[in-house]
Amino acid sequence: MTTPEQRPRRYFPIALAVWALGATAFLGLGAAVATAPSSWLVEDIPQSVVTEQQTRTALAARQLQRALDSGASDLNAVAAGIRTLNDVDTPSRLLTQLVATRTRYRGAAYVSPSGVVLAKAGEDVDAGAVAASDKPALAAAAPQGVSPRVFVAVPVTGERAGRIVAEFKPQSLISPLALAGPGNTRLLNADRLVIGATSGFTAFEPLTRPDLDQAAQSARTAGAGAALHDVDGRRHLVSWAPVATAEQTRQLGLVVVTDRPETSLTLPHSSERNELVLLGVLIATFTVVIFGWLYVVVISPLWALARDAARIAGGDTSAPVIVRRYDHLGLVARDLERVRRGLTGRI
């Protein structure tokens, strides 16, 4: 029977407790420093930021309209060439040159007044999508397929009367949207369906957020503007602008809407918030590295040494004390192994 003197003494692992408390405290400090700015560095979004975003969205809309208007200029040049040059191959040659040098077009066609295609270049063009007019005109095909279809047409007068119709590539409609800056900028048709965006989108999908749909309606009725909205607990800056032109035959009813979350805005305290987040991450990283090293080098060996000492004190001398290091803990382990061997020799 083991006497009270022979029983292993229970002890409180003070080193392990201090290590655990220290690691928890420093990790908590890192988390607090990284997350606190989102709660106490909340600031008003200056009107200058709102105005700047509204200006950038309007700029994207104007640039898109310029790209569409340039289509009329390109086709007018081809029409002038067809009128002045009587060569039979002129229409085909000019259209081929147009599609080769102006990468914004998927295809172009020269069509007679009766609708017969007299010459074409690139992909087939649905000339019927644009109503006949004596002025340059733009038209958007009905929503179908996986991409929008926008056409430009100009009349050819004189002896070789007819029309030139060209179809824009979808990317030529999306590229100008990048001028609106960070965030997601969407291009909407007259039915407020998405036909382009700076990030992933599904063609002809409706707007799911009421604030974006309201922005699209405001662009049609009141022109360019911007407003702040709360979306799922976060502030968003929404700006909008119509793609408009003075020529009635070139009106497509397109609208540009930009959605920017607060995190993408450059505010006075944005740099401070980012620095605090970085500081919190650094504190957490150093805590894991330093306290992990302390556990491997100090806490775990001390714990193993305490278990061996308690085992030997309880009379179990069968297993040796493993010595793996040559510092002070290693010296204690070697002395404890000598004690174990001495006790074993007396038995």
C-alpha positions, 0 to 999 in steps of 0.5 A: 500500500502506498503511504501518503509520503510516497504518493506523487504530489499534485502541483499547479502547472503555473508555467503552462497557465502563464503561457496560455494566459499570455497567448490568449491575451496577445491573440485577443489584443491582435483581434481587437486591434484588427477589428476595432477600427470597423466599429470606432472609425466609422466616419461620414462619407464626404460629399466630395467623394459622392460628387467624384463618383457621380462624375466618374459614372457620368464620364463612363456613360459619355465615353460609351456614347462616344463609342456608339457615335463613332460607329456612325462616323465609321459607316459614314466614311464607308458610305462616302466611299461607296458613293464616289467609287463605282468599282463593283468590289468597293463595298466589299473591300471597304467593309473588310477594311472597316472590320479589320481596322476597327475591332469594335465590330463583329460584322458589317453589311451593305444592304439594298433598299429591298433588304438584299445583302450586296456585300459583307465582312466579318460575321453575319449581321441582322440588318432587319434589327435597325429600322430604315432611316435617312439618318444614322441610327442605333438599335438594340436587338430584343433580349436573347442569347447570352450577350447583347446585340447593338447595331449602327446603321447609316444610309447610302444615297445616290445611285448606289442607294442602300444601307450599311449596318454594323454590329458592335462587339459586346466588349466594346460596350463594356470597356468604357465602364472601367472609367467609373472606377472601383466597384461593380459598374453595370450597363442596363438596357431600356428594360433595366436588364443587365447587358454588361458589367465590370465584374461577372454578370448574366446577360439580361438578368434583372436588378435584384437590389431595389436601390440599384433599380431605383438608381436606373429609373432615376437615370432615365427620368432625372439624369446623373446622380448619386446616393448612399444606401445601407445594404446588409449593414454596410454603406454603399455609394450608388451612382448613375448616369444615362447614355444619352445623345441629342440625336433621337435616332441614336437613343437606346435608353441605356443606363450606367449604374455603379455600386461601390461598397464603403470598403472600396472608397478612399476616406480620410481614415482609410489608411489608419484603418488599414494600418491598424488591421495590418498591426493586428495581423502582425501581433497575431502572427508574432504571438503564434510564432513566439508562443509556439516556440516557447511551448516547444522549447520550454513548456512541453519539456518542463511538462514531460520532466515533471511527469518523469519526476512524479513517476520516479517519486511514485516508485516507478523506475522502469522507464528511463528519462529521455535526454534530448537537449544540453541546456539547463533542462537537459542537465536536470533531466540527466540528473533525474536519470542518474537518480532513477538508475541509483534507485534501480541499483538499490532494488 
